[in-house]
């Protein structure tokens, strides 16, 4: 099976290694978020906003909010926005942005282990943006989300597309970037040190995440009592194509992101 450089399968859970890595790399991540050529800005965020729809008057919880990109936008659209994240520096950036934008965010430090502290039937929308790969027990996270939602509430999820998680980059002779998918059904925890996971001396910061399939996420949602309402594999916005046409063509070969919307309903399976 092909694996990208600096990636290996690991024994044990993803957390706390992932939490420690994001704490150490918080500054790198904030710098990444500020870049104009950022595929989250070009592809994921516009698609998620379309998926969320009209949020005015809604109470929302962004789990793994980081600097609270979504919560800030939700508050600006008239929602009562709550956020939860374990990394103090990212929450600090969220507080600063909220103050600068003149909106109120209800932020709390912690991970999914703190979801039981919120009251039942309290939120209209629970978001899991780009963070479930770092959660060891997604089934439990979804069961908690189901408990937290009002009767007609929904969860909104964005992920690195599982096909991309199982792929390695290949460049053709004419410079086109393709993706070779390898070992898609070989689930497990991987340890990696690339992208923003590098310290000031250039040394890798070990981070761990889960390789899961689309089926794994859908089954976990259905098992928690959700009905899948939408699945999106988004293209870039027109602005994204104008800014980074080569990157957007690569997204056509293998999507960068997978988005899911699942509504509270159905019959929950026994844990």
Backbone as CSV, one residue per row, in Angstrom:
resi,resn,N_x,N_y,N_z,CA_x,CA_y,CA_z,C_x,C_y,C_z
1,UNK,0.835,-1.191,0.000,0.000,0.000,0.000,0.877,1.250,0.000
2,UNK,0.479,2.240,-0.792,1.219,3.491,-0.868,0.801,4.424,0.261
3,UNK,1.778,5.067,0.867,1.522,6.081,1.881,2.337,7.325,1.534
4,UNK,1.805,8.512,1.815,2.589,9.724,1.592,3.812,9.736,2.498
5,UNK,4.821,10.543,2.172,5.981,10.679,3.060,5.548,11.159,4.446
6,UNK,6.291,10.727,5.447,6.045,11.154,6.832,4.685,10.706,7.362
7,UNK,4.174,9.592,6.825,2.912,9.032,7.309,3.129,7.552,7.603
8,UNK,2.630,7.100,8.745,2.718,5.677,9.085,1.507,5.299,9.936
9,UNK,1.152,4.028,9.902,0.100,3.552,10.794,0.653,3.450,12.206
10,UNK,-0.202,3.742,13.193,0.238,3.795,14.581,-0.701,2.971,15.454
11,UNK,-0.164,2.449,16.540,-0.977,1.782,17.543,-1.486,2.804,18.551
12,UNK,-2.675,2.572,19.074,-3.212,3.470,20.088,-4.130,4.516,19.503
13,UNK,-4.669,5.372,20.358,-5.646,6.371,19.929,-4.995,7.562,19.243
14,UNK,-5.841,8.403,18.646,-5.356,9.655,18.058,-5.140,10.722,19.125
15,UNK,-6.060,10.810,20.067,-5.976,11.766,21.165,-5.300,11.072,22.351
16,UNK,-4.338,11.682,23.057,-4.037,13.116,23.123,-2.938,13.592,22.171
17,UNK,-2.348,12.700,21.348,-1.279,13.147,20.458,-1.756,14.261,19.539
18,UNK,-2.970,14.112,18.990,-3.483,15.128,18.078,-3.717,16.451,18.800
19,UNK,-4.229,16.381,20.017,-4.497,17.603,20.771,-3.204,18.348,21.083
20,UNK,-2.171,17.598,21.465,-0.876,18.214,21.750,-0.283,18.826,20.485
21,UNK,-0.451,18.140,19.343,0.094,18.653,18.084,-0.585,19.966,17.682
22,UNK,-1.903,20.018,17.784,-2.613,21.242,17.417,-2.283,22.385,18.367
23,UNK,-2.003,22.070,19.610,-1.586,23.110,20.549,-0.243,23.690,20.140
24,UNK,0.693,22.820,19.764,2.020,23.286,19.364,1.988,24.011,18.017
25,UNK,1.085,23.621,17.143,1.050,24.182,15.793,-0.007,25.269,15.631
26,UNK,-0.541,25.773,16.735,-1.632,26.755,16.650,-1.226,27.981,15.846
27,UNK,-0.013,28.492,16.065,0.444,29.659,15.321,0.531,29.391,13.830
28,UNK,1.026,28.214,13.466,1.090,27.842,12.054,-0.302,27.787,11.436
29,UNK,-1.254,27.248,12.203,-2.612,27.120,11.675,-3.251,28.487,11.468
30,UNK,-3.045,29.395,12.397,-3.603,30.734,12.234,-3.000,31.439,11.020
31,UNK,-1.703,31.227,10.786,-1.072,31.792,9.591,-1.671,31.181,8.326
32,UNK,-1.920,29.878,8.359,-2.553,29.205,7.217,-3.935,29.788,6.949
33,UNK,-4.716,30.011,8.008,-6.071,30.538,7.851,-6.068,31.929,7.228
34,UNK,-4.999,32.680,7.444,-4.921,34.048,6.927,-4.567,34.095,5.447
35,UNK,-4.099,32.977,4.871,-3.681,32.993,3.468,-4.891,33.069,2.545
36,UNK,-4.715,33.785,1.456,-5.799,33.904,0.481,-5.985,32.598,-0.276
37,UNK,-4.862,31.961,-0.662,-4.941,30.684,-1.380,-5.053,29.559,-0.356
38,UNK,-6.239,29.379,0.121,-6.535,28.443,1.201,-7.753,27.644,0.753
39,UNK,-7.592,26.336,0.576,-8.675,25.549,-0.002,-9.903,25.500,0.892
40,UNK,-9.737,25.695,2.191,-10.919,25.799,3.041,-11.744,27.019,2.638
41,UNK,-11.061,28.149,2.404,-11.763,29.359,1.978,-12.350,29.204,0.575
42,UNK,-11.632,28.522,-0.304,-12.038,28.435,-1.705,-13.114,27.387,-1.948
43,UNK,-13.159,26.351,-1.111,-14.053,25.217,-1.382,-14.945,24.895,-0.182
44,UNK,-14.330,24.556,0.957,-15.110,24.018,2.079,-16.061,25.033,2.684
45,UNK,-15.564,26.225,3.019,-16.379,27.194,3.757,-17.584,27.674,2.936
46,UNK,-17.427,28.054,1.654,-18.624,28.440,0.885,-19.658,27.311,0.802
47,UNK,-19.176,26.067,0.631,-20.107,24.940,0.533,-20.833,24.703,1.854
48,UNK,-20.124,24.823,2.973,-20.758,24.631,4.273,-21.798,25.716,4.547
49,UNK,-21.500,26.934,4.188,-22.474,28.008,4.400,-23.752,27.743,3.603
50,UNK,-23.600,27.253,2.377,-24.796,26.911,1.589,-25.565,25.776,2.259
51,UNK,-24.850,24.809,2.804,-25.488,23.674,3.455,-26.261,24.102,4.703
52,UNK,-25.725,25.063,5.449,-26.360,25.514,6.688,-27.654,26.283,6.420
53,UNK,-27.719,27.028,5.336,-28.929,27.753,5.002,-29.171,28.937,5.926
54,UNK,-30.435,29.247,6.137,-30.834,30.393,6.953,-30.678,30.027,8.432
55,UNK,-29.811,30.740,9.129,-29.527,30.418,10.533,-30.018,31.492,11.488
56,UNK,-30.702,32.496,10.997,-31.159,33.585,11.871,-32.053,33.027,12.986
57,UNK,-31.733,33.408,14.220,-32.515,32.964,15.364,-32.191,31.573,15.855
58,UNK,-31.251,30.878,15.201,-30.878,29.527,15.609,-29.813,29.573,16.708
59,UNK,-29.798,28.536,17.529,-28.726,28.370,18.515,-27.799,27.275,17.996
60,UNK,-26.519,27.580,17.856,-25.579,26.674,17.203,-24.405,26.353,18.120
61,UNK,-23.858,25.165,17.948,-22.652,24.745,18.661,-21.640,24.253,17.640
62,UNK,-20.484,24.901,17.606,-19.387,24.506,16.722,-18.376,23.729,17.557
63,UNK,-18.273,22.437,17.313,-17.380,21.556,18.066,-16.039,21.499,17.345
64,UNK,-14.951,21.802,18.083,-13.656,21.935,17.431,-13.606,23.224,16.637
65,UNK,-14.046,24.297,17.268,-14.243,25.548,16.536,-12.944,26.236,16.146
66,UNK,-11.824,25.932,16.861,-10.579,26.629,16.552,-10.768,28.134,16.694
67,UNK,-10.338,28.926,15.703,-10.538,30.382,15.755,-11.963,30.811,15.428
68,UNK,-12.877,29.840,15.334,-14.325,30.097,15.243,-14.741,30.775,13.946
69,UNK,-14.197,30.321,12.827,-14.594,30.889,11.536,-16.107,30.779,11.337
70,UNK,-16.651,29.601,11.606,-18.083,29.416,11.396,-18.904,30.149,12.438
71,UNK,-18.499,30.083,13.707,-19.285,30.747,14.749,-19.350,32.249,14.533
72,UNK,-18.256,32.846,14.079,-18.273,34.274,13.770,-19.294,34.585,12.679
73,UNK,-19.267,33.810,11.611,-20.221,34.010,10.518,-21.645,33.757,10.994
74,UNK,-21.851,32.713,11.789,-23.188,32.404,12.294,-23.730,33.550,13.139
75,UNK,-22.880,34.092,14.011,-23.302,35.221,14.840,-23.643,36.429,13.977
76,UNK,-22.869,36.660,12.937,-23.141,37.781,12.035,-24.456,37.602,11.277
77,UNK,-24.858,36.334,11.099,-26.121,36.041,10.404,-27.317,36.026,11.351
78,UNK,-27.082,36.283,12.629,-28.189,36.354,13.574,-28.395,35.130,14.424
79,UNK,-27.442,34.211,14.441,-27.539,33.031,15.298,-26.929,33.315,16.669
80,UNK,-27.345,32.518,17.648,-26.686,32.520,18.957,-25.604,31.446,18.894
81,UNK,-24.358,31.867,18.794,-23.260,30.967,18.438,-22.446,30.560,19.659
82,UNK,-22.317,29.246,19.832,-21.499,28.654,20.887,-20.350,27.904,20.221
83,UNK,-19.207,27.822,20.924,-18.050,27.122,20.379,-17.304,26.364,21.449
84,UNK,-16.649,25.286,21.025,-15.896,24.410,21.922,-14.615,23.988,21.229
85,UNK,-13.468,24.193,21.891,-12.187,23.776,21.318,-11.176,23.573,22.436
86,UNK,-10.276,22.585,22.308,-9.308,22.328,23.379,-8.084,23.227,23.365
87,UNK,-7.843,23.981,22.292,-6.587,24.708,22.141,-6.774,26.158,22.575
88,UNK,-6.093,26.539,23.642,-6.273,27.858,24.233,-5.932,28.977,23.253
89,UNK,-4.843,28.827,22.497,-4.424,29.890,21.578,-5.456,30.123,20.480
90,UNK,-6.096,29.074,20.007,-7.105,29.233,18.964,-8.358,29.896,19.527
91,UNK,-8.732,29.553,20.753,-9.860,30.229,21.383,-9.553,31.706,21.626
92,UNK,-8.301,31.998,21.959,-7.905,33.394,22.122,-8.081,34.173,20.841
93,UNK,-7.709,33.566,19.715,-7.910,34.218,18.417,-9.397,34.413,18.139
94,UNK,-10.214,33.446,18.533,-11.660,33.567,18.341,-12.220,34.725,19.155
95,UNK,-11.786,34.841,20.409,-12.225,35.955,21.255,-11.843,37.301,20.621
96,UNK,-10.606,37.399,20.126,-10.137,38.645,19.516,-10.968,38.998,18.282
97,UNK,-11.262,37.980,17.449,-12.042,38.230,16.234,-13.467,38.654,16.565
98,UNK,-14.051,38.021,17.588,-15.408,38.369,17.985,-15.472,39.815,18.475
99,UNK,-14.470,40.209,19.248,-14.427,41.585,19.742,-14.265,42.565,18.592
100,UNK,-13.394,42.219,17.643,-13.170,43.105,16.507,-14.419,43.237,15.634
101,UNK,-15.188,42.151,15.520,-16.378,42.160,14.669,-17.618,42.641,15.418
102,UNK,-17.503,42.802,16.734,-18.632,43.277,17.512,-19.747,42.266,17.668
103,UNK,-19.387,40.978,17.750,-20.387,39.934,17.952,-20.061,39.174,19.226
104,UNK,-21.060,38.487,19.751,-20.886,37.700,20.972,-20.782,36.224,20.635
105,UNK,-19.738,35.589,21.156,-19.578,34.149,21.047,-19.526,33.559,22.446
106,UNK,-20.149,32.410,22.629,-20.118,31.697,23.901,-19.138,30.537,23.747
107,UNK,-17.903,30.765,24.163,-16.812,29.824,23.915,-16.414,29.099,25.190
108,UNK,-16.017,27.845,25.015,-15.585,27.017,26.143,-14.386,26.190,25.684
109,UNK,-13.420,26.012,26.580,-12.250,25.211,26.242,-12.504,23.747,26.563
110,UNK,-12.178,22.874,25.603,-12.324,21.440,25.800,-12.637,20.750,24.500
111,UNK,-12.646,19.428,24.555,-12.951,18.610,23.390,-14.318,17.959,23.502
112,UNK,-14.518,16.897,22.726,-15.824,16.233,22.699,-16.188,15.636,24.056
113,UNK,-15.187,15.436,24.911,-15.484,14.891,26.244,-16.346,15.835,27.077
114,UNK,-16.456,17.103,26.666,-17.263,18.072,27.404,-18.688,18.203,26.851
115,UNK,-19.015,17.490,25.789,-20.369,17.578,25.243,-21.445,17.186,26.265
116,UNK,-21.214,16.194,27.138,-22.255,15.863,28.128,-22.586,16.999,29.094
117,UNK,-21.753,18.028,29.177,-22.008,19.135,30.087,-23.088,20.090,29.565
118,UNK,-23.385,20.035,28.272,-24.407,20.911,27.712,-25.790,20.287,27.920
119,UNK,-26.815,21.131,28.091,-28.163,20.591,28.336,-28.767,19.951,27.089
120,UNK,-29.672,19.009,27.310,-30.347,18.314,26.216,-31.288,19.258,25.480
121,UNK,-31.488,18.966,24.196,-32.422,19.714,23.348,-32.176,21.221,23.424
122,UNK,-30.908,21.606,23.374,-30.526,23.008,23.573,-30.140,23.702,22.274
123,UNK,-29.743,22.941,21.246,-29.204,23.530,20.023,-30.045,23.147,18.812
124,UNK,-30.097,24.075,17.864,-30.740,23.801,16.579,-29.775,23.142,15.599
125,UNK,-28.500,23.498,15.707,-27.473,22.981,14.793,-26.220,22.676,15.594
126,UNK,-25.629,21.505,15.353,-24.316,21.166,15.886,-23.380,20.948,14.703
127,UNK,-22.277,21.696,14.684,-21.301,21.595,13.607,-20.079,20.819,14.077
128,UNK,-19.574,19.965,13.196,-18.288,19.300,13.396,-17.408,19.649,12.189
129,UNK,-16.723,20.789,12.199,-15.974,21.217,11.019,-14.518,20.724,11.029
130,UNK,-14.180,19.879,10.102,-12.791,19.483,9.860,-12.093,18.978,11.127
131,UNK,-12.798,18.204,11.961,-12.193,17.790,13.222,-12.470,16.334,13.599
132,UNK,-13.378,15.660,12.909,-13.748,14.315,13.335,-12.639,13.292,13.115
133,UNK,-11.700,13.600,12.222,-10.568,12.679,12.035,-9.748,12.533,13.314
134,UNK,-9.837,13.512,14.201,-9.046,13.503,15.428,-9.829,12.968,16.628
135,UNK,-11.067,12.568,16.404,-11.926,12.051,17.471,-11.876,10.529,17.451
136,UNK,-11.577,9.936,18.591,-11.444,8.478,18.637,-12.792,7.768,18.590
137,UNK,-13.821,8.327,19.202,-15.129,7.671,19.265,-16.168,8.582,18.610
138,UNK,-16.292,8.492,17.296,-17.255,9.355,16.607,-18.686,8.936,16.917
139,UNK,-18.906,7.653,17.167,-20.251,7.206,17.492,-20.763,7.907,18.746
140,UNK,-19.922,7.978,19.775,-20.320,8.652,21.000,-20.522,10.154,20.767
141,UNK,-19.670,10.756,19.955,-19.839,12.185,19.640,-21.174,12.433,18.955
142,UNK,-21.560,11.561,18.036,-22.840,11.727,17.353,-24.021,11.465,18.292
143,UNK,-23.888,10.512,19.197,-24.964,10.288,20.167,-25.161,11.514,21.055
144,UNK,-24.056,12.143,21.444,-24.171,13.355,22.239,-24.807,14.485,21.415
145,UNK,-24.420,14.614,20.154,-25.020,15.638,19.299,-26.525,15.415,19.184
146,UNK,-26.926,14.172,19.034,-28.354,13.835,18.950,-29.072,14.280,20.220
147,UNK,-28.473,14.066,21.373,-29.067,14.475,22.648,-29.186,15.993,22.748
148,UNK,-28.194,16.707,22.230,-28.148,18.157,22.363,-29.129,18.882,21.450
149,UNK,-29.580,18.225,20.389,-30.384,18.889,19.377,-31.866,18.902,19.726
150,UNK,-32.529,19.967,19.297,-33.986,20.003,19.349,-34.535,18.995,18.350
151,UNK,-35.853,18.776,18.388,-36.450,17.674,17.633,-36.226,17.776,16.127
152,UNK,-36.166,19.004,15.600,-35.949,19.164,14.158,-34.550,19.700,13.851
153,UNK,-33.606,19.507,14.781,-32.246,19.997,14.579,-31.434,19.100,13.664
154,UNK,-30.225,19.575,13.337,-29.373,18.777,12.460,-27.903,18.998,12.779
155,UNK,-27.094,18.040,12.363,-25.643,18.183,12.424,-25.139,18.513,11.027
156,UNK,-24.074,19.323,10.979,-23.393,19.662,9.731,-21.918,19.312,9.909
157,UNK,-21.379,18.553,8.969,-20.046,17.974,9.106,-19.226,18.307,7.871
158,UNK,-17.975,18.709,8.075,-17.020,18.791,6.968,-15.800,17.957,7.327
159,UNK,-15.265,17.309,6.314,-14.133,16.395,6.482,-13.171,16.543,5.315
160,UNK,-11.898,16.213,5.555,-11.047,15.876,4.423,-11.681,14.669,3.753
161,UNK,-11.918,14.747,2.458,-12.593,13.642,1.775,-11.837,12.334,2.028
162,UNK,-12.525,11.282,2.478,-11.815,10.026,2.749,-10.997,9.499,1.578
163,UNK,-11.445,9.725,0.341,-10.646,9.289,-0.804,-9.289,9.993,-0.821
164,UNK,-9.279,11.274,-0.455,-8.019,12.016,-0.417,-7.158,11.550,0.755
165,UNK,-7.791,11.189,1.860,-7.030,10.694,3.011,-6.262,9.422,2.679
166,UNK,-6.751,8.671,1.695,-6.110,7.414,1.312,-5.341,7.555,-0.001
167,UNK,-4.922,8.762,-0.330,-4.289,8.985,-1.627,-2.888,9.546,-1.486
168,UNK,-2.117,9.374,-2.544,-0.802,9.999,-2.653,-0.780,10.813,-3.948
169,UNK,0.004,11.856,-3.946,0.055,12.765,-5.091,0.966,12.199,-6.185
170,UNK,0.519,12.388,-7.421,1.312,11.966,-8.582,1.260,13.083,-9.613
171,UNK,2.415,13.501,-10.106,2.476,14.572,-11.090,2.824,13.992,-12.453
172,UNK,2.023,14.296,-13.465,2.251,13.790,-14.807,3.386,14.561,-15.469
173,UNK,3.807,14.068,-16.629,4.910,14.710,-17.350,4.577,16.147,-17.761
174,UNK,3.295,16.442,-17.956,2.917,17.801,-18.356,2.557,18.674,-17.156
175,UNK,2.871,18.190,-15.949,2.688,19.011,-14.756,1.333,18.915,-14.100
176,UNK,0.461,18.036,-14.604,-0.855,17.878,-13.993,-0.732,17.038,-12.711
177,UNK,-1.399,17.486,-11.634,-1.358,16.760,-10.369,-2.561,15.830,-10.265
178,UNK,-2.286,14.543,-10.113,-3.319,13.527,-9.948,-3.194,12.915,-8.558
179,UNK,-4.158,12.074,-8.206,-4.139,11.379,-6.924,-4.314,9.885,-7.164
180,UNK,-3.460,9.092,-6.515,-3.569,7.639,-6.568,-4.144,7.182,-5.235
181,UNK,-5.320,6.568,-5.276,-5.970,6.090,-4.058,-5.462,4.685,-3.758
182,UNK,-5.043,4.474,-2.507,-4.423,3.198,-2.138,-4.923,2.770,-0.760
183,UNK,-5.393,1.527,-0.647,-5.768,0.973,0.644,-6.972,1.633,1.272
184,UNK,-7.986,1.950,0.460,-9.123,2.716,0.970,-9.819,2.023,2.145
185,UNK,-9.875,0.729,2.142,-10.573,0.005,3.206,-9.671,-0.329,4.391
186,UNK,-8.443,0.120,4.353,-7.527,-0.142,5.464,-7.642,0.993,6.486
187,UNK,-8.597,0.841,7.365,-8.856,1.852,8.375,-7.793,1.793,9.470
188,UNK,-7.748,2.839,10.274,-6.823,2.830,11.401,-6.335,4.222,11.733
189,UNK,-5.484,4.294,12.748,-4.884,5.553,13.168,-3.549,5.720,12.454
190,UNK,-3.331,6.893,11.881,-2.049,7.192,11.254,-1.362,8.314,12.022
191,UNK,-0.049,8.268,12.009,0.751,9.349,12.602,1.488,10.047,11.474
192,UNK,1.490,11.369,11.501,2.064,12.140,10.405,2.618,13.449,10.929
193,UNK,3.533,14.018,10.153,4.126,15.326,10.487,4.410,16.060,9.184
194,UNK,3.419,16.782,8.704,3.537,17.557,7.461,2.543,18.700,7.537
195,UNK,2.430,19.447,6.438,1.537,20.593,6.367,1.956,21.599,7.439
196,UNK,1.104,21.919,8.405,1.446,22.901,9.431,2.166,22.281,10.618
197,UNK,2.309,20.965,10.630,2.866,20.289,11.799,4.393,20.277,11.764
198,UNK,4.975,21.487,11.848,6.420,21.671,11.848,6.748,22.758,12.862
199,UNK,7.772,22.537,13.687,8.111,23.543,14.693,9.035,24.606,14.103
200,UNK,9.469,25.543,14.936,10.268,26.675,14.463,11.620,26.250,13.917
201,UNK,12.131,25.098,14.353,13.410,24.598,13.851,13.252,23.722,12.616
202,UNK,12.017,23.557,12.156,11.780,22.730,10.979,11.581,21.270,11.276
203,UNK,11.479,20.916,12.557,11.255,19.521,12.937,9.760,19.204,12.919
204,UNK,9.460,17.982,12.521,8.064,17.575,12.455,7.425,17.489,13.834
205,UNK,6.160,17.867,13.902,5.353,17.712,15.115,4.442,16.506,14.899
206,UNK,4.620,15.415,15.633,3.788,14.225,15.396,2.314,14.508,15.697
207,UNK,1.478,14.194,14.742,0.032,14.323,14.906,-0.606,12.997,14.511
208,UNK,-1.744,12.691,15.105,-2.449,11.456,14.778,-3.877,11.759,14.358
209,UNK,-4.371,10.959,13.426,-5.761,11.080,12.981,-6.239,9.715,12.510
210,UNK,-7.551,9.613,12.348,-8.163,8.349,11.928,-8.398,8.331,10.432
211,UNK,-8.078,7.206,9.824,-8.498,6.936,8.452,-9.819,6.176,8.528
212,UNK,-10.878,6.836,8.061,-12.206,6.215,8.030,-12.788,6.367,6.635
213,UNK,-13.717,5.504,6.297,-14.378,5.566,5.005,-15.664,6.385,5.115
214,UNK,-16.241,6.708,3.970,-17.541,7.379,3.965,-18.564,6.512,4.689
215,UNK,-18.534,5.219,4.450,-19.454,4.295,5.113,-19.360,4.403,6.628
216,UNK,-18.149,4.540,7.157,-17.974,4.621,8.607,-18.737,5.809,9.189
217,UNK,-18.625,6.962,8.547,-19.310,8.149,9.052,-20.825,8.025,8.897
218,UNK,-21.284,7.519,7.762,-22.723,7.377,7.549,-23.313,6.392,8.545
219,UNK,-22.656,5.265,8.732,-23.161,4.261,9.674,-23.187,4.803,11.098
220,UNK,-22.182,5.582,11.478,-22.147,6.153,12.827,-23.297,7.140,13.014
221,UNK,-23.598,7.934,12.001,-24.714,8.869,12.082,-26.051,8.144,12.172
222,UNK,-26.251,7.173,11.312,-27.504,6.415,11.329,-27.663,5.686,12.663
223,UNK,-26.567,5.126,13.163,-26.625,4.422,14.440,-26.969,5.315,15.606
224,UNK,-26.634,6.614,15.489,-26.945,7.567,16.553,-28.352,8.128,16.438
225,UNK,-29.084,7.754,15.382,-30.463,8.200,15.235,-30.656,9.333,14.252
226,UNK,-29.705,9.539,13.351,-29.823,10.602,12.357,-30.269,10.050,11.001
227,UNK,-30.873,10.922,10.224,-31.205,10.641,8.835,-30.342,11.532,7.950
228,UNK,-29.673,10.948,6.977,-28.812,11.724,6.083,-29.692,12.521,5.127
229,UNK,-29.548,13.840,5.173,-30.335,14.706,4.298,-29.537,15.184,3.094
230,UNK,-28.231,15.347,3.247,-27.417,15.857,2.139,-25.993,15.345,2.265
231,UNK,-25.383,15.069,1.122,-23.968,14.718,1.015,-23.400,15.560,-0.114
232,UNK,-22.327,16.271,0.171,-21.745,17.168,-0.822,-20.255,16.883,-0.998
233,UNK,-19.819,16.888,-2.254,-18.395,16.821,-2.611,-18.119,18.075,-3.448
234,UNK,-17.886,19.205,-2.799,-17.997,20.502,-3.472,-16.850,20.827,-4.423
235,UNK,-17.225,21.570,-5.451,-16.271,22.200,-6.357,-15.876,23.546,-5.757
236,UNK,-14.820,24.126,-6.275,-14.404,25.447,-5.829,-15.378,26.505,-6.318
237,UNK,-15.374,27.619,-5.619,-16.157,28.771,-6.042,-15.531,29.371,-7.302
238,UNK,-16.264,30.182,-8.055,-15.665,30.871,-9.204,-14.437,31.682,-8.815
239,UNK,-14.474,32.297,-7.625,-13.310,33.041,-7.148,-12.128,32.114,-6.941
240,UNK,-12.408,30.904,-6.467,-11.342,29.930,-6.273,-10.692,29.517,-7.579
241,UNK,-11.515,29.288,-8.614,-10.975,28.932,-9.921,-10.106,30.059,-10.474
242,UNK,-10.538,31.281,-10.260,-9.762,32.417,-10.758,-8.432,32.547,-10.015
243,UNK,-8.416,32.175,-8.749,-7.230,32.349,-7.928,-6.245,31.192,-8.059
244,UNK,-6.760,29.955,-8.185,-5.888,28.776,-8.178,-6.491,27.700,-9.071
245,UNK,-6.403,27.894,-10.376,-7.018,26.968,-11.331,-6.373,25.583,-11.257
246,UNK,-5.049,25.535,-11.057,-4.380,24.237,-11.000,-4.869,23.434,-9.796
247,UNK,-4.943,24.079,-8.638,-5.434,23.381,-7.460,-6.869,22.931,-7.611
248,UNK,-7.686,23.736,-8.267,-9.082,23.376,-8.467,-9.216,22.205,-9.438
249,UNK,-8.329,22.115,-10.433,-8.343,20.947,-11.321,-7.991,19.692,-10.543
250,UNK,-7.050,19.795,-9.606,-6.713,18.628,-8.785,-7.918,18.200,-7.949
251,UNK,-8.678,19.170,-7.464,-9.888,18.851,-6.706,-10.877,18.064,-7.562
252,UNK,-10.876,18.290,-8.884,-11.737,17.521,-9.781,-11.277,16.068,-9.872
253,UNK,-9.971,15.841,-9.819,-9.468,14.469,-9.880,-9.811,13.697,-8.605
254,UNK,-9.721,14.359,-7.480,-10.000,13.719,-6.190,-10.474,14.813,-5.239
255,UNK,-11.750,14.822,-4.851,-12.281,15.932,-4.058,-11.510,16.142,-2.760
256,UNK,-11.350,17.406,-2.403,-10.681,17.739,-1.151,-11.568,17.500,0.058
257,UNK,-12.875,17.730,-0.098,-13.745,17.773,1.061,-15.016,16.954,0.850
258,UNK,-15.534,16.465,1.971,-16.826,15.799,2.033,-17.653,16.522,3.090
259,UNK,-18.884,16.897,2.731,-19.798,17.542,3.666,-21.035,16.678,3.832
260,UNK,-21.522,16.599,5.065,-22.720,15.826,5.380,-23.664,16.671,6.222
261,UNK,-24.952,16.554,5.934,-25.994,17.129,6.785,-26.925,16.004,7.183
262,UNK,-27.148,15.855,8.496,-27.977,14.767,9.004,-28.947,15.330,10.031
263,UNK,-30.217,15.002,9.870,-31.264,15.549,10.726,-31.612,14.561,11.829
264,UNK,-32.038,15.123,12.958,-32.445,14.289,14.083,-33.737,13.565,13.720
265,UNK,-33.749,12.273,13.904,-34.907,11.468,13.516,-34.461,10.034,13.390
266,UNK,-35.331,9.204,12.922,-34.984,7.797,12.773,-34.979,7.091,14.118
267,UNK,-34.562,5.875,14.092,-34.558,5.040,15.297,-33.118,4.777,15.693
268,UNK,-32.783,5.198,16.907,-31.418,5.048,17.371,-31.115,3.604,17.726
269,UNK,-29.947,3.141,17.300,-29.495,1.797,17.659,-28.961,1.782,19.089
270,UNK,-29.087,0.657,19.738,-28.526,0.516,21.088,-27.016,0.576,21.000
271,UNK,-26.344,1.326,21.916,-24.886,1.434,21.862,-24.232,0.096,22.174
